[in-house]
Amino acid sequence: MAVGKPAKHAVEELTEGQQNRRRMLAWLSSVGLFGSAIISAISNLVFIKPRATYGAPNRFGIGKPDDFPSGTRIALGEHRVCIVREGDKLCAISTTCTHLGCIIAPSETGFACPCHGSRFDQDGNVTGGPAPKPLPWYALSLAPNGELEVDKGTEVGAGTYLKV
Amino acid sequence: MSQATKLPKPGLLTTLKEFPGNVWSSIFRHSLPNSDLGRSQTSFTNFFLHIHPVKVNRNTLKPWYTLGLGLMSFFLFVILTVSGILLMFYYVPATTQAYDRMLDLRGSVAFGTFLRNMHRWGAHFMVAIVFLHMCRVFFTGSYKKPREFNWVVGVMLFLLTLFSSFTGYLLPWDQLAFWAITVGTAIAGYAPVVGQDMRFLLLGDYTVGQEALLRFYVLHIAVLPLLVTVLVSIHFWRIRKDGGLSRPADADAPPQPEIPKKENLAEWPRELEPVAVTASAAPAVNGVPALAVAAKTVAPVLPIEKKHYGIQGLVRGPFTKVGNVPENSVFSWPNLFMAELFVLVLTIAGVLVVSLLFNAPLEEPVNVLHPPNPAKAPWYFLGLQEQVSYSAFWGGVGVPGLEVLILLLAPYLDRSNKGVGKWFAKERLLPNTLFLIFVIVNIVLIIIGTFFRGPNWEFVSPW
């Protein structure tokens, strides 16, 4: 090593153009790195979001209108729907509580939720408890084979009856 | 190489004889210490002990200061990890098998009931102890600078503890599990904007079923424990970097020596100065030797020893506390380690006794059509359930969200540095009162939810 001057290391004077180029390269590589990190994070979300589900179908037959005599309120548990018949008028009211998804049971005055105490009247309007919305009514139709068919994918206004 | 420096080749017999000792000393570099040097070396040549400082402040060891709650939470996490891994040998996350596997644990697996009890009660303990630990840290003002971020990590660990417990709830696939998850994920659905998507991602479907069981299982055994492990590591590392546990400001001060009273002044040793020596010829005044009179201007030598410990003395900046305050600290070995061992034994004993005496509940198998009436969440969520029975959004999302936000921001909002390291310090009356109100309100809600709610969530009297 030379004795007089201290050895000069690789400290080179950069021209403005060189500095700009380095800065741009650093910027590009960080964009590339963080960009790919974000994209892979999003791809995880896409991965865990199922494209198909295997739940129960939304449309199903429930039997002949004669199975539901006038004045009955029959809750079909597995479908989470209550079939109401008064005279020649039929309707299907949801039995899933609009509060937190508990199954509600028909009661003297309408429907009652065992989990958080929501109350509904015969038409599904909220009469008490924390439920924010009335119970939805589902479209009910008569299939060609004479069976009643409920379509849980289609909500209808309260008071919409099927006449048989 | 000369013949003289060559070591004699050890015989086979010697090798065999020294084998156990050699293996032992290759793992443990130091035998049990009997000197200060040994105490330091034992602490930092062992990986697990190295997490600790060589010396700790005396305040750290006061049992009524920390109550060992943080350590207890950690040991409970270890107990849960071990018992959880053992349970994984017998569990299948399938709706058709999960419940039967629970019955198998009870009926045909050796110690099955006992392990399940340990896992279940350990989880209950952990929720309680982590919460109490948070209370301790707040009431002693220990979240203050420089520990703000460690408090934030701690709050996240509390939330992860709750979430781990919640995801574990579904796995037995009994009635309680099914309805707790139905309700819990419905609450998540009330979150603004992302609520419904979050619920769908959690359940993997629109209703609670096989996909939900599998998802909760993966979260419970892999994702959440991993997050907890990472955050616990950061939590512990930060404690070291922030100079150990918080303590009152005067805990760092060297012990004040007795200030000699005027009449006893003569008895204290004095530094000899040339001036004093030359004055020795002067006559005695009032019985006090002339030497002392001459030395009046020289300060008495007070019994403070200045100690310096190795390289730590050279490191500058706020981070290295070791060696800065040696007077009020004691060696971790054995003082701290004995205290930790005591907490470990206490924790294990508690979990074992409760697991032997009480069996973890297992309700009826899932019946998707009939929620139990009333469908109650585990006790630590009953306060939430009580709130939710007034309003799903405010009780389940709004109020808890605000509470968490305030907890996270607490050290950044309360920036005075008064009253750190003391329980219920007078200077912290306002923040401590606010926190106490938060704690009491939640406890009261839990009590109402537990004892005062009957079928259809109607108000009943437990008497």
Interface residues (C-beta under 8 A of the other chain):
Chain A: L45 I48 K49 P50 T53 Y54 G55 A56 G77 E78 H99 L100 G101 C102 I103 A112 C113 P114 C115 H116 G117 G129 P130 P132
Chain B: W179 T182 V183 T185 A186 I187 F200 L201 G204 D205 Y206 T207 G209 Q210 E211 R215 V368 L369 H370 P371 P372 N373 P374 A375 Q385 V388 S389 Y390 S391 A392 F393 G395 P455 N456 W457 E458
